[in-house]
Amino acid sequence: MSSERSLSHADHSRSELVSWQARTVAAAAGVALVCVFAATYGYGRAAQAAVARADAIEIKAEDHAFCARLGLPSQSDAYGTCTRGLGEVRRHHEERLNARAVGIL
């Protein structure tokens, strides 16, 4: 009977070990998944910031080219008015695009 108990005890310990290993693997997989999501989120935010900077540079260059074609010196008040007006045009255009996307227009 003593040997039966030791065999039973060994089987019980083995199943506890397998169960513990399974929980450890699941926990490690969960932590790894959270790390992947965090890295993806961080990369996405950095990519969005880079796109926003590139857009701002492009818009500034377009504004300069347009207002300079009108003969406005970049240090003049009229140039500032021109760039602000272009900003308003862009804002209204974006509002129309957003309204179409939502289905309002």
C-alpha positions as YAML, in Angstrom:
chain: A
units: angstrom
residues:
- id: 1
  name: MET
  ca: [0.00, 0.00, 0.00]
- id: 2
  name: SER
  ca: [2.85, 2.30, 0.68]
- id: 3
  name: SER
  ca: [4.02, 1.98, -2.92]
- id: 4
  name: GLU
  ca: [0.50, 2.76, -4.17]
- id: 5
  name: ARG
  ca: [0.50, 5.96, -2.17]
- id: 6
  name: SER
  ca: [3.86, 7.04, -3.52]
- id: 7
  name: LEU
  ca: [2.74, 6.36, -7.11]
- id: 8
  name: SER
  ca: [-0.45, 8.27, -6.52]
- id: 9
  name: HIS
  ca: [1.51, 11.10, -4.95]
- id: 10
  name: ALA
  ca: [3.93, 11.20, -7.91]
- id: 11
  name: ASP
  ca: [1.04, 11.36, -10.40]
- id: 12
  name: HIS
  ca: [-0.56, 14.13, -8.37]
- id: 13
  name: SER
  ca: [2.70, 16.10, -8.27]
- id: 14
  name: ARG
  ca: [3.18, 15.65, -12.01]
- id: 15
  name: SER
  ca: [-0.31, 16.98, -12.75]
- id: 16
  name: GLU
  ca: [0.32, 19.95, -10.46]
- id: 17
  name: LEU
  ca: [3.59, 20.61, -12.30]
- id: 18
  name: VAL
  ca: [1.87, 20.43, -15.70]
- id: 19
  name: SER
  ca: [-0.90, 22.71, -14.46]
- id: 20
  name: TRP
  ca: [1.63, 25.18, -13.05]
- id: 21
  name: GLN
  ca: [3.61, 25.13, -16.30]
- id: 22
  name: ALA
  ca: [0.46, 25.72, -18.34]
- id: 23
  name: ARG
  ca: [-0.46, 28.72, -16.18]
- id: 24
  name: THR
  ca: [3.07, 30.08, -16.45]
- id: 25
  name: VAL
  ca: [3.08, 29.74, -20.24]
- id: 26
  name: ALA
  ca: [-0.34, 31.41, -20.46]
- id: 27
  name: ALA
  ca: [0.80, 34.25, -18.20]
- id: 28
  name: ALA
  ca: [4.01, 34.73, -20.21]
- id: 29
  name: ALA
  ca: [2.01, 34.75, -23.45]
- id: 30
  name: GLY
  ca: [-0.33, 37.35, -21.97]
- id: 31
  name: VAL
  ca: [2.56, 39.57, -20.89]
- id: 32
  name: ALA
  ca: [4.18, 39.20, -24.33]
- id: 33
  name: LEU
  ca: [0.90, 40.15, -26.00]
- id: 34
  name: VAL
  ca: [0.57, 43.26, -23.82]
- id: 35
  name: CYS
  ca: [4.16, 44.21, -24.73]
- id: 36
  name: VAL
  ca: [3.39, 43.78, -28.43]
- id: 37
  name: PHE
  ca: [0.28, 45.96, -28.11]
- id: 38
  name: ALA
  ca: [2.24, 48.62, -26.18]
- id: 39
  name: ALA
  ca: [5.00, 48.67, -28.79]
- id: 40
  name: THR
  ca: [2.45, 48.86, -31.62]
- id: 41
  name: TYR
  ca: [0.64, 51.72, -29.89]
- id: 42
  name: GLY
  ca: [3.90, 53.58, -29.33]
- id: 43
  name: TYR
  ca: [4.94, 53.11, -32.94]
- id: 44
  name: GLY
  ca: [1.51, 54.23, -34.15]
- id: 45
  name: ARG
  ca: [1.68, 57.41, -32.10]
- id: 46
  name: ALA
  ca: [5.18, 58.17, -33.40]
- id: 47
  name: ALA
  ca: [4.04, 57.51, -36.97]
- id: 48
  name: GLN
  ca: [1.04, 59.81, -36.54]
- id: 49
  name: ALA
  ca: [3.28, 62.57, -35.19]
- id: 50
  name: ALA
  ca: [5.68, 62.16, -38.12]
- id: 51
  name: VAL
  ca: [2.79, 62.37, -40.60]
- id: 52
  name: ALA
  ca: [1.44, 65.48, -38.87]
- id: 53
  name: ARG
  ca: [4.86, 67.15, -39.05]
- id: 54
  name: ALA
  ca: [5.25, 66.24, -42.73]
- id: 55
  name: ASP
  ca: [1.75, 67.58, -43.47]
- id: 56
  name: ALA
  ca: [2.51, 70.85, -41.67]
- id: 57
  name: ILE
  ca: [5.73, 71.28, -43.65]
- id: 58
  name: GLU
  ca: [3.94, 70.52, -46.92]
- id: 59
  name: ILE
  ca: [1.11, 72.93, -46.15]
- id: 60
  name: LYS
  ca: [3.56, 75.67, -45.23]
- id: 61
  name: ALA
  ca: [5.40, 75.14, -48.53]
- id: 62
  name: GLU
  ca: [2.12, 75.18, -50.50]
- id: 63
  name: ASP
  ca: [1.00, 78.35, -48.72]
- id: 64
  name: HIS
  ca: [4.31, 80.03, -49.44]
- id: 65
  name: ALA
  ca: [4.26, 79.02, -53.11]
- id: 66
  name: PHE
  ca: [0.67, 80.23, -53.58]
- id: 67
  name: CYS
  ca: [1.08, 83.55, -51.77]
- id: 68
  name: ALA
  ca: [4.46, 84.19, -53.44]
- id: 69
  name: ARG
  ca: [2.83, 83.66, -56.88]
- id: 70
  name: LEU
  ca: [0.44, 86.44, -55.94]
- id: 71
  name: GLY
  ca: [3.48, 88.64, -55.40]
- id: 72
  name: LEU
  ca: [3.15, 88.89, -51.63]
- id: 73
  name: PRO
  ca: [6.43, 89.18, -49.71]
- id: 74
  name: SER
  ca: [6.65, 86.67, -46.87]
- id: 75
  name: GLN
  ca: [7.18, 89.41, -44.26]
- id: 76
  name: SER
  ca: [4.09, 91.42, -45.22]
- id: 77
  name: ASP
  ca: [0.72, 91.59, -43.50]
- id: 78
  name: ALA
  ca: [-0.93, 90.61, -46.77]
- id: 79
  name: TYR
  ca: [1.12, 87.39, -46.81]
- id: 80
  name: GLY
  ca: [-0.17, 86.54, -43.31]
- id: 81
  name: THR
  ca: [-3.71, 87.26, -44.46]
- id: 82
  name: CYS
  ca: [-3.14, 85.03, -47.51]
- id: 83
  name: THR
  ca: [-1.89, 82.07, -45.42]
- id: 84
  name: ARG
  ca: [-4.72, 82.46, -42.90]
- id: 85
  name: GLY
  ca: [-7.22, 82.52, -45.76]
- id: 86
  name: LEU
  ca: [-5.73, 79.35, -47.21]
- id: 87
  name: GLY
  ca: [-6.02, 77.75, -43.78]
- id: 88
  name: GLU
  ca: [-9.72, 78.62, -43.69]
- id: 89
  name: VAL
  ca: [-10.21, 77.16, -47.18]
- id: 90
  name: ARG
  ca: [-8.49, 73.93, -46.08]
- id: 91
  name: ARG
  ca: [-10.56, 73.77, -42.89]
- id: 92
  name: HIS
  ca: [-13.85, 74.21, -44.78]
- id: 93
  name: HIS
  ca: [-12.78, 71.60, -47.33]
- id: 94
  name: GLU
  ca: [-11.96, 69.14, -44.55]
- id: 95
  name: GLU
  ca: [-15.33, 69.81, -42.90]
- id: 96
  name: ARG
  ca: [-17.10, 69.03, -46.19]
- id: 97
  name: LEU
  ca: [-15.11, 65.81, -46.60]
- id: 98
  name: ASN
  ca: [-15.94, 64.76, -43.05]
- id: 99
  name: ALA
  ca: [-19.62, 65.57, -43.56]
- id: 100
  name: ARG
  ca: [-19.68, 63.44, -46.71]
- id: 101
  name: ALA
  ca: [-17.98, 60.60, -44.92]
- id: 102
  name: VAL
  ca: [-20.62, 60.68, -42.20]
- id: 103
  name: GLY
  ca: [-23.37, 60.95, -44.80]
- id: 104
  name: ILE
  ca: [-24.64, 64.43, -43.99]
- id: 105
  name: LEU
  ca: [-24.04, 65.81, -47.50]
...
